[in-house]
Amino acid sequence: MGMGGGAVRDRGFGSITDQARAEAASLGIPPTIEEVRRALASIPGCLSPNIIAERGDY
């Protein structure tokens, strides 16, 4: 986990990503890119700053 990951986890975002990873792992067949886009588009707000804080800027 990158720097700042603890702060992100404290606000509950870590549990969201952990839950998403577990759900994706249980699917067996990976979703298509279009399925991923549709799922991400349904999320209100913007998680980008939180993900960057957790993983670092690429």
SULHUNOR-V159786 format. One record per residue. N is the residue number from 1. RES is the residue in one small letter. D_FIRST is the distance of its C-alpha to the first C-alpha in whole Angstrom. Layout:
n = {N,N}
res = {RES,RES}
d_first = {D_FIRST,D_FIRST}
This chain:
n = {1,2,3,4,5,6,7,8,9,10,11,12,13,14,15,16,17,18,19,20,21,22,23,24,25,26,27,28,29,30,31,32,33,34,35,36,37,38,39,40,41,42,43,44,45,46,47,48,49,50,51,52,53,54,55,56,57,58}
res = {m,g,m,g,g,g,a,v,r,d,r,g,f,g,s,i,t,d,q,a,r,a,e,a,a,s,l,g,i,p,p,t,i,e,e,v,r,r,a,l,a,s,i,p,g,c,l,s,p,n,i,i,a,e,r,g,d,y}
d_first = {0,4,7,8,6,9,11,11,11,14,16,15,13,10,14,15,12,12,16,16,15,17,20,19,19,22,24,25,26,24,25,26,25,28,27,23,24,27,24,22,25,26,23,25,23,20,16,16,15,12,11,11,10,6,6,9,12,14}
